[in-house]
Amino acid sequence: MFYNFVSGWIKKQSAKISFGIFFVKIGLALKILSFNNDISQCKVPRAKVLWQEAIRRGIEMRELLLFGKPFDCYIASYKQKAISCQLVFSGLPRSEESNNSRLDLMDDKAVFKLWLEKEKIPVSKGGSVWSFNQAKKVFKRIQKPVIVKPRAGSRGRHSTTFVDTEAELRKAFKIAKKLCFWVMVEEQLLGPVYRATLINFELCGVLRGDPPQVMGDGENSIRELIGIKNREKPSGVNDIVIDEGMGRFIERQISNQSLNFKAQTLNPIFNYIPKRGEIVSLSEKIGLNYGGSSREDYEICHSDNKELFVATAKVVSDPIVGFDFIIPDITKSWKEQRCGFIEANSLPFINLHHYPLLGKPRNVAAKVWDMMGVQ
């Protein structure tokens, strides 16, 4: 019902540069809109790297403010072949030819999964449900452990991993339901989560994200190892915060036979002493914000995997996309491993590739301006 002649026409008009400029002029005249000209005042890391690249290219980029508040919209002024041009965009700029219907749907995890399954592209098995009875049916027919997450949303919010029992499923289902009416129940793929970002169907970065982890030394408990890691963490990495959710996450791993926990050591879980060399993941959330790690692996990514990312971007049919992809070893072909796509992001955080904790940074912002034809 949302995709008809009228809505299609409105979307087509709103994508036009002239349409955006028109509304900005009205907003400025009514004093609804104003400008922030200071890049240091911009709070969106994705926009800041785009702004920094704009400055290097002589592009005047400004942040639009709605009643004095930022809302992730910007205007860029530049010259192209001696002609003065202006570009208004939200988040990241896209060309007028972008497929808006695909753009709106790619963030829907269930729709994205159907697109890829149709093209025989690897995804985790499972499906979208709205009732607990449906969730149980999916749970019974797929491999364990299972991940339960909202069909909408990102950054691991309201997601539960290492679900092995029906009791855990019920709890996880209720958590996901708080964020979205529809819930995804899927086989949990094991391995690092990679963010593959493509601009104009060119692979620009392959960032590995790891959750906060500690390695056992045979002497210190999980709680003590977390304290040591927080004291020794690199600049830019947030502290690992111990809470009830972390305890439940660690406990769920116990039932996974791939880990070497012993049942008698679970009370309390943070007093457990991992053996030397034993790695314990502490959260389902990945990245520096949660005390985890990141590494840019574009240069070591296997050519088959790079080709897969490009092919998937063409299925999605949008010039800007960030894929979350789980694979045990990015240096080996996806054809040799159990792996798969878990979601697509229409507004990827390109700044992650600019500032990885490890690995060579990738200037993805430059690729965005290249795509727009702004040199």
C-alpha positions in Angstrom: 0.0 0.0 0.0 3.0 2.3 0.5 4.3 1.8 -3.1 1.8 3.2 -5.6 1.7 5.9 -8.3 1.4 8.8 -5.9 4.0 7.7 -3.4 6.3 6.7 -6.2 6.0 10.2 -7.7 6.7 11.9 -4.4 9.8 9.8 -3.8 11.0 10.5 -7.3 10.6 14.3 -6.8 12.2 14.3 -3.4 15.3 12.6 -4.8 15.8 15.5 -7.2 18.4 18.0 -6.1 16.2 21.0 -7.0 13.4 19.6 -4.8 15.7 19.5 -1.8 17.1 23.0 -2.4 13.5 24.3 -2.7 12.6 23.1 0.7 15.8 24.3 2.3 15.1 27.8 1.0 11.6 27.7 2.5 12.9 26.4 5.8 15.5 29.1 6.0 13.0 31.8 5.1 10.6 30.6 7.9 13.6 30.3 10.3 12.8 26.7 10.8 16.2 25.7 9.4 19.6 27.1 10.1 23.2 26.1 9.4 26.1 24.7 11.3 29.3 25.7 9.5 31.8 24.2 12.1 32.8 20.6 11.4 34.0 20.3 15.1 30.3 20.8 16.2 29.1 17.9 14.0 28.3 14.9 16.3 27.9 12.2 13.6 31.2 10.4 12.9 30.0 9.2 9.5 29.2 12.8 8.4 32.5 14.1 9.8 34.7 11.9 7.6 32.6 13.0 4.6 33.0 16.6 5.6 36.8 16.2 6.0 37.0 14.8 2.5 34.8 17.7 1.3 37.2 20.2 2.7 40.2 18.5 1.0 38.3 18.8 -2.3 37.3 22.4 -1.8 33.6 21.5 -1.3 31.7 23.7 1.1 29.7 21.4 3.3 27.3 22.6 6.0 25.0 20.8 8.5 21.3 21.7 8.5 19.7 22.3 11.9 16.0 22.0 12.5 14.9 24.5 15.2 18.6 24.6 16.1 19.0 20.8 16.5 21.0 18.5 14.1 19.0 15.9 12.2 21.7 14.3 10.0 21.0 16.4 7.0 23.6 18.4 5.0 24.1 20.7 2.1 27.2 20.8 -0.1 28.1 23.6 -2.5 30.7 23.1 -5.2 31.7 23.8 -8.8 31.4 21.3 -11.5 32.8 22.3 -14.9 32.7 26.0 -13.8 29.0 25.6 -12.9 27.9 26.3 -9.3 26.0 23.3 -7.8 24.3 22.5 -4.6 23.4 19.2 -3.1 21.1 18.5 -0.2 21.2 15.0 1.4 20.3 13.0 4.5 23.0 10.8 6.0 24.9 10.1 2.8 24.4 11.5 -0.7 22.8 9.3 -3.4 22.2 10.1 -7.1 18.8 10.9 -8.4 18.7 7.6 -10.2 18.8 5.5 -7.0 16.1 2.9 -6.6 14.1 4.3 -3.6 11.9 1.2 -3.2 14.9 -1.1 -2.8 16.5 1.5 -0.5 13.5 1.5 1.9 13.4 -2.4 2.0 17.0 -3.4 2.3 17.0 -2.7 6.1 14.2 -5.3 6.5 16.1 -8.4 7.5 13.4 -10.8 6.3 13.1 -9.1 2.8 16.9 -9.0 2.5 17.1 -12.7 3.3 14.5 -13.5 0.6 16.4 -11.5 -2.0 19.6 -13.4 -1.3 18.0 -16.9 -1.0 16.4 -16.4 -4.5 19.9 -15.8 -5.9 21.5 -18.7 -4.0 23.6 -16.3 -1.9 24.5 -17.7 1.6 22.4 -16.6 4.5 21.7 -18.2 7.9 18.7 -20.6 7.9 15.6 -19.5 9.8 12.8 -17.1 9.3 10.5 -14.2 10.4 7.8 -14.9 13.0 5.3 -12.8 15.1 4.1 -15.4 17.6 6.0 -17.6 20.0 4.4 -20.7 18.5 5.8 -19.8 15.1 9.2 -19.2 16.8 9.1 -22.7 18.3 8.4 -24.2 14.9 11.4 -22.5 13.3 13.6 -23.2 16.4 12.9 -27.0 16.1 13.9 -27.3 12.5 17.2 -25.3 12.4 20.6 -26.0 13.8 21.6 -24.8 17.3 22.7 -22.5 18.7 20.1 -19.9 17.5 20.1 -16.1 17.4 16.9 -14.3 18.1 16.6 -10.6 17.0 14.2 -7.9 15.9 13.4 -7.9 12.2 14.1 -4.1 12.3 17.0 -2.4 14.0 20.7 -2.7 14.1 23.8 -2.7 16.3 22.7 -5.9 18.1 19.9 -4.1 20.0 17.5 -6.6 21.7 19.3 -9.5 20.1 20.1 -12.8 22.0 22.7 -15.2 20.9 23.6 -18.8 21.9 19.9 -19.8 22.4 19.9 -23.6 22.9 16.7 -24.3 24.8 13.0 -23.5 24.5 13.1 -21.6 27.8 16.0 -19.4 26.5 14.0 -19.0 23.3 11.0 -17.7 25.2 13.1 -15.1 27.0 14.9 -14.0 23.8 11.6 -13.7 21.9 10.2 -11.4 24.6 13.3 -9.2 24.4 13.2 -8.9 20.6 9.4 -8.1 20.7 10.1 -5.0 22.8 11.7 -3.4 19.7 9.7 -4.9 16.8 6.5 -6.8 16.2 8.3 -9.2 13.9 11.1 -11.4 15.2 13.9 -13.2 13.3 14.8 -16.7 14.5 18.0 -18.0 12.8 20.8 -20.4 13.0 23.7 -18.6 14.7 26.7 -18.4 12.4 30.0 -18.6 14.3 32.9 -16.3 13.5 33.9 -12.6 13.3 31.3 -10.2 12.0 32.6 -8.3 8.9 31.2 -5.0 7.6 31.7 -4.9 3.8 30.9 -1.4 2.5 30.2 -0.8 -1.2 30.0 2.5 -2.9 28.7 2.6 -6.5 29.0 -1.2 -6.5 32.7 -1.1 -5.7 34.0 -2.8 -2.6 35.7 -0.1 -0.5 36.3 -1.7 2.9 36.0 -5.0 4.8 36.1 -4.3 8.5 36.4 -7.1 11.0 34.5 -6.5 14.3 35.0 -8.6 17.4 33.1 -8.6 20.7 34.8 -7.8 24.0 36.8 -10.9 24.9 39.2 -12.0 27.6 41.9 -14.7 27.4 42.4 -17.0 30.3 45.7 -17.2 32.1 44.7 -20.0 34.5 45.0 -17.7 37.5 42.6 -14.8 37.2 38.8 -14.9 37.1 36.7 -13.4 34.3 36.0 -10.4 36.6 39.7 -9.9 37.2 40.6 -10.4 33.5 38.1 -7.7 32.6 39.7 -5.3 35.1 43.1 -6.0 33.6 41.9 -5.5 30.1 40.2 -2.2 30.9 43.4 -0.9 32.4 45.5 -1.9 29.4 43.0 -1.1 26.6 44.2 1.1 23.6 43.0 4.7 23.2 39.6 4.9 21.6 38.3 1.6 23.1 35.5 1.9 25.7 35.7 0.1 29.0 34.0 -3.4 29.2 31.1 -2.9 31.6 30.0 -5.9 33.7 26.2 -6.2 34.0 23.5 -8.8 34.3 23.1 -9.1 30.6 26.8 -10.0 30.2 26.4 -12.7 32.8 23.5 -14.3 31.0 25.4 -14.1 27.7 28.3 -16.0 29.2 26.0 -18.6 30.8 24.3 -19.3 27.4 27.7 -20.2 26.0 28.0 -22.9 28.6 25.5 -25.2 26.7 27.5 -24.8 23.5 29.8 -27.8 23.3 32.5 -25.9 21.5 33.4 -24.1 24.8 35.2 -25.7 27.7 33.2 -24.4 30.6 32.3 -26.8 33.5 28.8 -26.6 35.0 30.2 -26.5 38.6 32.0 -23.3 38.0 29.0 -21.2 37.1 28.1 -19.8 40.5 28.9 -17.0 40.2 29.9 -16.8 36.5 32.3 -13.9 36.8 34.3 -15.8 39.4 35.1 -18.6 36.8 38.8 -18.9 36.1 39.3 -19.7 32.4 42.2 -22.0 31.7 45.4 -20.6 30.0 44.7 -19.6 26.4 40.9 -20.0 26.7 39.1 -17.1 25.0 35.8 -16.0 26.5 33.5 -13.7 24.6 31.6 -11.3 26.9 28.8 -9.9 24.7 26.9 -10.3 21.4 27.7 -6.7 20.6 30.9 -5.9 18.6 33.2 -3.0 18.2 35.2 -0.5 20.1 32.1 1.1 21.8 31.6 -2.1 23.8 35.3 -2.8 24.6 35.8 -5.0 21.5 38.1 -4.7 18.6 38.1 -3.8 14.9 40.5 -4.5 12.0 40.4 -3.5 8.4 40.9 -6.7 6.4 40.3 -5.5 2.8 43.8 -6.3 1.7 43.7 -9.9 3.0 40.1 -10.6 1.9 39.9 -13.6 -0.5 39.0 -12.6 -4.1 36.0 -15.0 -4.0 34.6 -13.1 -1.0 35.2 -9.7 -2.7 33.3 -10.9 -5.8 30.5 -12.2 -3.5 30.1 -8.8 -1.9 29.9 -7.0 -5.3 27.3 -9.5 -6.6 25.2 -9.1 -3.5 25.3 -5.3 -3.8 23.9 -5.7 -7.4 21.1 -7.8 -6.0 20.2 -5.1 -3.5 20.5 -2.6 -6.3 21.6 0.5 -4.4 24.8 2.4 -4.8 25.5 2.6 -1.0 25.3 -0.4 1.2 27.0 -1.9 4.2 26.7 -5.7 4.6 27.1 -7.6 7.9 28.7 -10.9 7.0 29.9 -13.7 9.3 32.7 -15.9 8.2 35.4 -17.8 10.2 38.3 -16.9 7.9 38.1 -14.0 5.5 41.4 -15.1 3.8 39.7 -18.2 2.5 36.8 -18.5 0.0 33.3 -18.4 1.3 32.6 -21.6 -0.7 34.8 -23.5 1.7 33.2 -22.4 5.0 29.9 -22.1 6.8 29.1 -18.4 6.5 26.5 -16.0 5.4 25.0 -12.5 5.2 22.9 -11.4 8.3 21.8 -8.0 7.3 22.2 -5.0 5.0 22.5 -1.3 6.1 21.3 1.5 3.8 23.2 4.1 5.9 26.5 2.4 6.8 29.0 4.0 9.2 31.7 4.6 6.6 33.8 6.2 9.4 34.5 2.7 10.7 36.9 2.0 7.8 38.7 5.4 8.3 39.6 4.6 11.9 40.1 0.8 12.5 41.9 -0.2 15.7 44.1 -2.4 13.5 44.9 -2.6 9.8 45.3 0.0 7.0 42.5 2.7 7.0 40.3 3.0 3.9 39.1 6.4 2.7 35.5 5.4 1.9 34.3 9.1 2.0 36.4 9.8 -1.1 34.5 7.1 -3.0 31.2 8.7 -2.0 32.2 12.0 -3.5 33.7 10.3 -6.6 30.3 8.6 -7.1 28.6 11.9 -7.0 31.0 13.2 -9.6 32.4 15.9 -7.3 36.2 16.1 -7.7 
